[in-house]
Amino acid sequence: MGVIGSGTMGFGIGFYFAIHGYNTVIFDVSEDHLNLAKEKFNTYYDLFEKAQFPLQLSKQNAFKLIEWTTTLDSFKETDLIIESVIEQIEVKQNVFAKLDTIVKSDAILASNTSSLKLSEITENVSRMKNRVILTHFFNPAQIVPLVELLQLPNTDHGVLEKVHALFESIGKTPIRVYKEVAGLVANRIQVALAREAISLLEDGVVTKEDLEKTIFDGPGFRYATSGLLKIMDFGGLDIWDKVLGNLQGEIESSIRTFPVIKDLVNEQAYGVKTGKGFFEYPGKGFDELVLQRDEELLKHLLTTHY
Ligand SMILES: NC(=O)c1ccc[n+]([C@@H]2O[C@H](COP(=O)([O-])OP(=O)(O)OC[C@H]3O[C@@H](n4cnc5c(N)ncnc54)[C@H](O)[C@@H]3O)[C@@H](O)[C@H]2O)c1
């Protein structure tokens, strides 16, 4: 396996492959970046072990499977390479153009982009143009099961299926996205939810504390056991038909910025990373809070999937 970029997502993807026994090459632009990812390997292996995640390899043996590199030539022998560099089209295009000349002809090239078009990212790819797909992981990639997969019209038959089967075999939940739409499926749904939630908050319909409780102990509580369509089946489609008809005209549908968010951004209250967003996070640093969140997510993963 290969991962380009050892940041938040690239680290998570590489870590997950390695603990599942795959030789994994992880690239970044400097040794400093790679050293940070190596430290994270240690931290997350311990976290997985403490949570009793079914680990097949010792920490040393999993770590040994990773080649940390600052040279793209290391990807000559890799079967699947997932690009997970910063979300900038030119940077990604450049990475793909270089990989196009380096990788073996039966390799698969994937991008983990959240918002850019795969067809544009790979427009300079020629030799490997039939072996390109999108694999969109969710943060933290080493824990959240979902991976959205998309192929292009000229992607060779079987490429996406091979990756789908691989991901299933290591406990991920791959889904197929059949059209190249911005935001794919999950992020479009998240944005629709956020638009309505923030609009209710701005209109003073609910406090931020109660909005959290609403999602956590209402829809979110049910989503922990089933998807939306089964919830609708249980509720009755006759009822949902009426509810959709009655409420669609009432909910937020404008395309606009939300002052409640813009104001926080303007005062540099970006959320956990600055210690203040909608809520305050005193006393603990970003890394500590992320680890705490990931411990909770791991517990949830093990309860629901193992
Ligand atoms: N963070 C998320 O929640 C999330 C979720 C899904 C997908 N994504 C996507 O994953 C990709 C990576 O996001 P991230 O959050 O890991 O970002 P990040 O900033 O944590 O990591 C990006 C990494 O890319 C490296 N990099 C920069 N320029 C490079 C180059 N020219 N060649 C190779 N590596 C280079 C950086 O050194 C850094 O380690 C983006 O496309 C993003 O949209 C992010």
Ligand as a Chemical Component Dictionary entry (heavy atoms), coordinates in Angstrom:
data_LIG
# 
_chem_comp.id                   LIG 
_chem_comp.type                 NON-POLYMER 
_chem_comp.pdbx_formal_charge   0 
_chem_comp.three_letter_code    LIG 
# 
loop_
_chem_comp_atom.comp_id 
_chem_comp_atom.atom_id 
_chem_comp_atom.alt_atom_id 
_chem_comp_atom.type_symbol 
_chem_comp_atom.charge 
_chem_comp_atom.model_Cartn_x 
_chem_comp_atom.model_Cartn_y 
_chem_comp_atom.model_Cartn_z 
_chem_comp_atom.pdbx_ordinal 
LIG N1  N1  N 0  -9.328  16.218 7.607  1  
LIG C1  C1  C 0  -10.475 15.680 7.224  2  
LIG O1  O1  O 0  -11.460 15.643 7.970  3  
LIG C2  C2  C 0  -10.592 15.054 5.859  4  
LIG C3  C3  C 0  -11.585 14.083 5.634  5  
LIG C4  C4  C 0  -11.645 13.450 4.389  6  
LIG C5  C5  C 0  -10.774 13.820 3.393  7  
LIG N2  N2  N 1  -9.846  14.799 3.634  8  
LIG C6  C6  C 0  -8.926  15.131 2.549  9  
LIG O2  O2  O 0  -7.698  14.468 2.785  10 
LIG C7  C7  C 0  -6.619  15.235 2.235  11 
LIG C8  C8  C 0  -5.599  15.499 3.329  12 
LIG O3  O3  O 0  -6.215  16.195 4.375  13 
LIG P1  P1  P 0  -5.596  16.226 5.854  14 
LIG O4  O4  O 0  -6.689  16.691 6.750  15 
LIG O5  O5  O -1 -4.888  14.975 6.135  16 
LIG O6  O6  O 0  -4.519  17.414 5.693  17 
LIG P2  P2  P 0  -3.202  17.677 6.533  18 
LIG O7  O7  O 0  -2.882  19.099 6.344  19 
LIG O8  O8  O 0  -3.323  17.125 7.913  20 
LIG O9  O9  O 0  -2.094  16.786 5.788  21 
LIG C9  C9  C 0  -1.666  17.075 4.497  22 
LIG C10 C10 C 0  -0.274  16.505 4.328  23 
LIG O10 O10 O 0  0.131   16.716 2.983  24 
LIG C11 C11 C 0  1.495   17.014 2.995  25 
LIG N3  N3  N 0  1.885   17.703 1.763  26 
LIG C12 C12 C 0  1.796   19.003 1.460  27 
LIG N4  N4  N 0  2.249   19.224 0.222  28 
LIG C13 C13 C 0  2.645   18.030 -0.268 29 
LIG C14 C14 C 0  3.203   17.607 -1.475 30 
LIG N5  N5  N 0  3.480   18.460 -2.452 31 
LIG N6  N6  N 0  3.467   16.302 -1.633 32 
LIG C15 C15 C 0  3.198   15.435 -0.663 33 
LIG N7  N7  N 0  2.668   15.768 0.516  34 
LIG C16 C16 C 0  2.405   17.060 0.720  35 
LIG C17 C17 C 0  1.693   17.893 4.221  36 
LIG O11 O11 O 0  3.033   17.916 4.620  37 
LIG C18 C18 C 0  0.767   17.193 5.222  38 
LIG O12 O12 O 0  1.448   16.212 5.972  39 
LIG C19 C19 C 0  -7.249  16.493 1.661  40 
LIG O13 O13 O 0  -7.493  16.294 0.309  41 
LIG C20 C20 C 0  -8.560  16.600 2.428  42 
LIG O14 O14 O 0  -9.549  17.300 1.726  43 
LIG C21 C21 C 0  -9.715  15.399 4.839  44 
# 
loop_
_chem_comp_bond.comp_id 
_chem_comp_bond.atom_id_1 
_chem_comp_bond.atom_id_2 
_chem_comp_bond.value_order 
_chem_comp_bond.pdbx_ordinal 
LIG N1  C1  SING 1  
LIG C1  O1  DOUB 2  
LIG C1  C2  SING 3  
LIG C2  C3  SING 4  
LIG C2  C21 DOUB 5  
LIG C3  C4  DOUB 6  
LIG C4  C5  SING 7  
LIG C5  N2  DOUB 8  
LIG N2  C6  SING 9  
LIG N2  C21 SING 10 
LIG C6  O2  SING 11 
LIG C6  C20 SING 12 
LIG O2  C7  SING 13 
LIG C7  C8  SING 14 
LIG C7  C19 SING 15 
LIG C8  O3  SING 16 
LIG O3  P1  SING 17 
LIG P1  O4  DOUB 18 
LIG P1  O5  SING 19 
LIG P1  O6  SING 20 
LIG O6  P2  SING 21 
LIG P2  O7  DOUB 22 
LIG P2  O8  SING 23 
LIG P2  O9  SING 24 
LIG O9  C9  SING 25 
LIG C9  C10 SING 26 
LIG C10 O10 SING 27 
LIG C10 C18 SING 28 
LIG O10 C11 SING 29 
LIG C11 N3  SING 30 
LIG C11 C17 SING 31 
LIG N3  C12 SING 32 
LIG N3  C16 SING 33 
LIG C12 N4  DOUB 34 
LIG N4  C13 SING 35 
LIG C13 C14 SING 36 
LIG C13 C16 DOUB 37 
LIG C14 N5  SING 38 
LIG C14 N6  DOUB 39 
LIG N6  C15 SING 40 
LIG C15 N7  DOUB 41 
LIG N7  C16 SING 42 
LIG C17 O11 SING 43 
LIG C17 C18 SING 44 
LIG C18 O12 SING 45 
LIG C19 O13 SING 46 
LIG C19 C20 SING 47 
LIG C20 O14 SING 48 
# 
